[in-house]
Amino acid sequence: MIFPLEQLIQFKDNIYEITSAASRRAFQLSMVKDPIIEENDGKVVSLAAKQVFTNQIKYRIEQE
């Protein structure tokens, strides 16, 4: 799995939000050493981006 560039190009909402969500998800995956990382050749960021873009995980903006 490579970074979902086509989905990134077609994304119409706030690109900063989804990029931030993918970055935070990548951090989560690496911290818990999720076994799915090995199935993705160790590519944590592309895995996290795929999860965010395909709605496998949800994210929300927390208001302070």
Secondary structure, 3 states (H helix, E strand, C coil): CCCCHHHHHHCCCCHHHHHHHHHHHHHHHHHHCCCHHHHCCCCHHHHHHHHHHCCCCCCCCCCC
